[in-house]
Amino acid sequence: MNTRTQTHFTPVDQDLYAKAFQLLDPTPEPVTPAAPAAPAPVSLILAAAPPMHRPGAVEKTLTDALAFLDTHGWAKHRLIHPEGARCSIGALRAAAGTRNAAYRDAGNLLLDEARHQHGNQWESIPSWNDSHTRAQVRSVWEAAIRRAHHMNI
């Protein structure tokens, strides 16, 4: 198949062309070559300030629950100790306020991290909490918070 395109264009009158653009923009601004600009101070401020992290609901629930344990104390074998200390699940409930999605997801992440560090035999947070030391429990909390942070949840 042969396809030929005829290119018989009418020559453009450059003066007419310039006059048409002058009618469209009667006062064009003169174009001056741009001098290299110095970096704006704003860019220095932005470069110096790290981006602000906004924790997701799960990370916030885990962080608040660990802060609750640090403030009120950690307990074994009971949800709430008479002096105010709580077990891990009690701290999660206090931090979440209600049994919402963040509470559920934070609990699942905490239990998953407990299984990762201490074996898959743990069926619930209370059974894991009651079988480990304060340092072991804290290690799991901190790792779960880091995971939530990296997952941005």
C-alpha positions, -999 to +999 in steps of 0.1 A: +000+000+000+014+034-010+002+064+009+015+098-002+009+129+016+008+161-003+026+189+016+017+220-004+013+244+025+007+281+019+036+301+030+030+321+062+034+358+062+055+364+093+044+400+097+007+390+096+015+362+121+032+387+145+003+411+141-022+384+150-004+376+182-001+413+190-039+415+188-042+386+212-017+400+237-014+437+231+012+443+258+036+414+259+061+415+287+097+417+275+116+385+280+148+391+299+173+364+305+169+350+340+199+354+363+207+324+384+187+328+416+201+322+450+184+294+470+153+306+487+155+307+525+123+287+527+140+257+511+166+258+538+139+258+565+122+229+548+154+210+545+162+215+581+128+203+595+122+166+592+087+156+580+062+153+608+050+118+615+013+113+622+008+080+639-020+058+626-048+046+649-031+013+656+003+028+664-014+054+686-034+028+705-003+007+711+018+037+722-010+050+745-014+015+760+023+012+767+023+047+782-006+035+804+015+005+816+044+028+823+023+052+843-001+028+861+020-004+862+019-038+846+000-067+861-002-105+857-031-128+862-057-101+864-072-074+841-069-046+866-049-047+899-066-030+929-038-004+928-045+004+891-019-017+873-032-036+843-023-065+821-016-060+784-052-065+773-064-041+801-039-015+789-052-019+753-088-015+765-079+016+785-060+032+755-087+024+729-116+035+750-139+012+731-135-021+713-131-005+679-111-014+648-079+001+662-083-019+694-088-051+674-059-044+650-036-034+678-044-066+697-038-087+666-005-070+659+006-074+696-003-111+696+015-116+663+046-100+676+044-121+708+042-152+687+071-140+666+093-135+697+080-162+720+066-190+697+033-197+680+017-215+710+001-183+724-036-182+717-044-150+735-028-119+749-037-127+785-020-162+783+011-147+768+012-117+792+008-140+823+037-163+812+064-137+806+085-112+825+079-075+825+110-070+802+098-096+778+064-081+776+078-046+771+100-059+743+070-072+725+051-039+730+080-019+716+084-042+686+047-040+678+048-002+680+077-002+656+059-025+632+028-003+633+049+027+626+066+011+596+033-002+583+018+033+588-012+020+606 
